[in-house]
Amino acid sequence: MEGKIKYEFLAKMWQYAGPNGWYFVSLPTDMALEIRENLKWQEEGLGRMKARAKIGKSQWDTAIWFDKKHNTYLLPLKAEIRKKEVLESDDEISIMIWI
């Protein structure tokens, strides 16, 4: 991804507790704080920052969201990606994102 900064990390997928809760991975806190410190100017409303993500063979355009409660960015994982990559809650996932 030319002109983008690449980050790689391992994280566990988790589900938001609300009804029909979305699935997310939380970026490592130190990584999130580095991103926020250097790239916060790219945030749109509500702490949303455009990104490209890759898990396994799946790559897609998405956004990460800064969550003050968790003090990190959250990457939502759509059903399509979870199904393609056979992901379940608490799976530790190798993830790449470009911002």
N, C-alpha and C positions, 0 to 999 in steps of 0.2 A: 504494500500500500504506500505508494509514493507520497511523500510530504506528510505522512501521518506518523505519530509516535506509537510504537508497538509495546504492549504490556502483556506478559504471560503470567498466569497464576493458577493455583489449584484452589477449588472452593467446593463446599457442599451445597447442593440444591436444597431449598426449603420452600415451604408453602405459606403464604400469608394466611393468617387465622380467620379472615372474614369468609362469608359465604362465597362459594366458587372462587376461592382465593387464587391469585396468580402465583406462579412459581418464580423464584429468583435465585440468584447467587449474589453474595455480598463480596465486593472487592476487598482485598486485605486493607486494613485501616491505613497502614503506612503508605501504601500505593495510592489510595484514595486521597489522602491528604496532600501527597506530592502532585497529583493530577489537579486537585482543587487550587493549590498554591500557584501552579504554573499555567493552568488552562481555564480557570474560572471565567475568564472573559468570553469563553465560547458557550457558556451556559445560557440557555434560553429560560423561559419562565419556569418557576418551581424547581430549580436546580437540575433541569434536563440538559443533557449534553449529547449531541449526535456521536455515534460510534459505529464501528463495524466489528462484528464478533465472529469467532470461529470456534466450533466445538467439533472434534472429529472431522468428518468430511463436509459438515454443514457450515456455510458462511453466509451472513446476512447483515443488512443495514438495520440498525436499531438505535437505541439511546440508553444511556445510563442516567439514573436519577439520584441526586444526593438526598439521603435520608438523615435528618438531624437526630432522630431517635437512635439510629444505629451508628451515627457519625461516619458513614461511608457511602459510596455509591452502590446502587443496586442495579443489576442487569436482569431484566425480565426474560424468562425463557418461554417462548410460545409453544403451544401444544404440538405444532408441526415439527419443531426442532426436537422436543422431548421424545416424540414418537420415532422420528428418523434415527436419532442417536441412542434410543432405548435408555432413557434417563429416568431415574426414580428418586424420590426424596431421600436425602442423606447420602446419595452417591457423591463421591469425590470426583470432580470433573476438572480436566485440564482445559483451560480457556485462554484464548488470545483475543485481545481487543486492540483496535487501532483508533486513535483519537486525533 
